Amino acid sequence: MTVPHRPSARRRTVALARSLLGLSLLSVPACNGAMGGAPGMDGGKDGGQEEQEERPTPVLLVTVELGTIQGQIRAASTIEAELQVTVHAESTGRITALELEEGDEIKAGQQLARIRRDAQSLGFERAETSLADAQRELDRVEKLLKQGIASQSEYDQAKSSVELAKLDKRDRRRDLSNTVVNAPFSGILTRRFVDEGAFVSNGAQIFEITDFTTLVARVYVPERELDRIAVGQPAEIVGKAAKNRQGTGEVRRIAPVVDATTGTVKVTIGLPDTLVGGTTGFLPGMYAEVTLTTEVHENVPLVPTPALVHDEEQTFVFIADGDRAKKVLLETGLSDDEFVEVTKGLEAGARIIVAGQSGLKDGALLLEVDAKGKPIGGDANPAVEGDVEQPSTLRKATKEGVAKAG
């Protein structure tokens, strides 16, 4: 499902709110300033009593809008091939033919190298000679047995010698064939451990072959997320160190067990052919980030994360109720780096405070300011406006906020 891109203005608002929250001025609570009062006209009260005038707190407001939000699981992974083997020598001798280089494409059964076979050839010839001698001896004993000259035990022994000679010939033929190194499957030659002319012994590493059509990314997902993942589910894969490598794979397998130590489940993400190899595809060993989208909620109220106020295990926001602040308890759903879904407590159209709410009291007097820290509205009190603009910290905060938001 393609998720509509949020308007850039909303993202700039979130960025601005984050910037302003990092500085203290916009979080200054409403304070009271003393002003001298005129003496009472009725003469019944003390004319020197002072009246307290409430001063507003400057805040930045945004309107709650409906939007789309996704539930996602992100995990780091290393790209690897499920079919990758190291080809070992099965014979001892000197490499006499080796023309392949790393990166060459090979086919199943293709000859990769040849080992000098003088000793193996001689062994095979000796085995053939021994088998011929044993066969002749068996034929001779068989004739003597028919004539009553040879015993049955002599015949059985001669027959056993022939069988052993056949087995020895079969072993020598296998040794001879092992001097030719063939590809076990089709793929790419990714490593070459020896050069032509090198002496190798039985078991020595010669090549590494990788089938790039089997590239996967394995991630480990928390147990609590298991019910939100299914085979065939799409997964976004983005290269971290190697740039310009990204695309969509799918969940190929989910492990049937939970790791008791980490409480995670192994999930295997298969990569399509379009994301494999070349200059823009993934290679084995690359580092990538995998994002699994588990849920998509559309047309739901979204609140910028900087607007949230946490009190123990509860989440609140402050809204503008006229020119007063009102603290509202929220129930939230999905969240991402910028927004949180509201399931209960707010509706679209509500005006919430995204900067200046730290330390704010329920019912406090508000002064809405713009991105430059200036009061909004022509009826703003000039004295208050001057107070908002005077502090250098506020000017610095708003300038940095505008720069980051842009």
C-alpha positions, 0 to 999 in steps of 0.5 A, a space after each residue: 500500500 502506498 502511503 500518501 506523503 505528509 505535507 511538508 508544512 507539517 514536517 516543518 512544524 514538527 522540526 520547529 517544535 523540536 528545536 524550540 523544545 530544546 531551549 528553555 524560554 518557550 517553556 517558561 510558565 505563565 508568571 505574575 507581575 506586580 502592578 500598582 493599583 489606584 487607591 479605592 474610591 470608596 475609602 473603605 479599602 486600603 488604597 495601597 493594596 496591589 492588584 496582580 495582573 496575569 501575564 500570558 505564556 508564549 506558545 506555538 500552536 498547530 491544528 490536529 489533522 487527519 492522516 495516515 500512519 504506519 506501524 513498523 518494525 525496524 531491524 539491522 541485518 547483514 545480507 547473506 547468501 543461503 547457497 554459498 559453498 567453499 570448494 575443496 581439493 579432493 586430491 593431492 597435487 599441483 594445480 595445472 589448469 586454473 583460468 577463472 577469476 573472482 566475479 566470473 559466472 559459472 555453470 553447474 558441472 563446469 570445470 574450474 581447475 585441474 590437478 596434476 594426475 600422474 600418481 592417480 593415473 599410475 594407481 588406476 593402471 595398477 588396479 586394472 592390471 591387478 584386476 586382469 590377473 585376478 580374473 585370469 586366476 579365477 578362470 584357471 581355478 574354475 576349470 580345475 574345479 570342474 576337473 575335480 583338481 581344485 577345491 571349492 575353497 580355492 575357487 572362493 578365494 580366487 573369486 574374492 580376489 577378483 571382487 577386491 580388485 574391482 573395488 580397488 579399480 573403482 577407488 583408483 578411478 575416483 581418485 583420478 576423477 577427483 583431479 578435476 574440480 567441477 562446480 557443484 552449482 551455478 553461481 558467481 566465483 566470489 573467492 579464489 584461494 590458490 593460483 595456477 602452479 600451487 601445490 594443494 593437498 586433499 581438503 585444501 580450499 580452492 574456490 568459494 561459489 555463491 548463488 546470488 539468487 538466494 540472497 536474504 536478509 535475516 532479522 530478529 523480531 521481538 516475540 511480542 511482534 510475532 503475530 503481526 508478521 506473516 510469510 509473503 509480507 513486504 519488507 523495505 530494505 535500505 543499504 546503510 553503508 552502500 548508498 543508492 541501494 534500496 527496494 522491497 523484499 518479502 518475508 520468506 520464512 519465520 523460525 518456528 522457535 523463539 530464542 529464550 535468551 533474547 526473546 526474539 524470532 528469526 525472520 528471513 527476508 528474501 531479496 528479488 532479482 532486481 536487488 541483487 548484484 551489479 552496481 545498484 544491487 546488494 552483495 553478500 556481506 553488505 549492511 542494511 536496515 529492514 523495515 517491516 510494515 505491520 499495520 496501516 491506519 488511514 484518516 486518523 487524528 495525528 499529533 506531532 510527538 513534540 506536543 506530548 507531555 508524559 506524566 508517569 504512565 499517562 500521556 497528555 497534550 495541552 490545547 488552546 481553549 480560547 486564550 487558556 490552556 487545557 490539559 487533555 488526557 490521550 489514548 494513543 495508537 501507532 507512532 513513528 518518528 514524527 507523529 502519534 495516532 490519537 485513539 481517544 481524547 482529541 478530534 481533528 481540528 483541535 489546536 494543540 501546543 507543540 512548543 511552550 507547554 513544558 511547565 505549563 499549568 492547566 488554565 494558564 493564560 496563553 499568547 500565541 506566537 509565530 515562528 519568529 516569536 511574535 504574537 499573532 493577531 492585531 489585538 495583542 497587548 503591545 506591552 506583552 509583545 515587547 516582553 516576548 521579543 526582548 529576551 535574546 534566548 527567545 530570538 535565538 530559539 526562533 531563529 534556530 527553529 526557522 533554520 531547522 524547519 526550513 
